[in-house]
């Protein structure tokens, strides 16, 4: 799954994945909003049936913690 705030960046990443023989669906996503993140998760589950691993590399560096522990408040307090 490729999820970026800009569709153009999604397309660039997908081209690199496909060039290496892979495949990846893409969703334009603002990772600071629960609704956008939910769309990403629903898309992954819909296309692959499960999530084996997830890595959030959006925004600025912050302490590493499980996805289930992220809250709207913690995301809102992270400078963009």
N, C-alpha and C positions, 0 to 999 in steps of 0.2 A: 504494500500500500504506500502510495506517495501522497502526502498531504502537505500542501504549502499554501500560504496566504495568497500567492499569485499563480494563476493558471500557467503563465509562461515558464515559471520555474518548475512546475510539475512536468511540463512537456520536455524540458531539458533533461530532467532526471530520468524520465521514462525512456528517452532516446538512449541514454547511457545503459540502462538496464537491458533494454531490448538488444542493443549491440553486443551484449555479453550472453545473449541467449535466454534471458529471463523475461518475466512478464510482471506487470504491476498495474493495478487499477489506480486511478488518481481522483482525489477529491480536493477542491479548493476549500481551505479550512483556516479559520482564525483560531488558533489553539488556546486563546484566552477565554473562549466562550463554550460553555457546556453543550449548547445545541450543535455547534459545528463539530465538536469532538464526538458527540453521540452519533452524528451522521457518518463519521469516519469508522467508528467501531461497528455500527450497523452494516456498513458496506463490506468491511472485512469479514464479518460473520456471514453475511449473505453470499459472498463469493468463495470463501475458503472454509466456512463451517466452524472455525475456531481461531483464536489468537494464540500463537505459540510464544511470541515475544513482542514487546513494544518498547520503543525508545523515543522519548520526546526530546528533540533537540531544538525546540523553539525558544526564542527570546534570549534571556541572559542566564548565566550560570546561577544555579541555586542548589540547595542541598538535594541529594538523591533520595527519593522515597517512592514507595509503591504508588501506582496510578490511583488506586482506591483511596489513598490518603490525601489526594489533591482536592482542594475546595475552591469555590469561586473566590473567596476572600484571599486565599494564598496566591492565586493567580493574579488577582487585581493588585496585590501589593508588590508584584514584581514589575520593575520598570521595563517599558518596551524599548 
